């Protein structure tokens, strides 16, 4: 009788492990299927700007090769951050006069 009791416990543990593995596989494959299927909505962006955000993200060039990545990197490296700061300071000065 003792051997049968231990045998039942092994079957129950195997069944639970099988259910956990099956649930994990289901979650993995359904999550992978939905990646990139639609443009995500960024909760940090106000509702009136969501359309512009999605349009800009849709128009962004995709990086398909190392050359595309190098081109994007050089564009970012060539960006003059000082100019952006000057424009922001100018906007700040203009808005402070209100």
Secondary structure, DSSP 4 states (H G I P E B T S, - for coil): -HHHHHHHHHHHHHHHHHHHHHHHHHHHHHHHHHTTSSPPP-TTS-GGGHHHHHHHHHHSPP--SHHHHHHHHHHHHT--HHHHHHHHHHHHHHHHT-
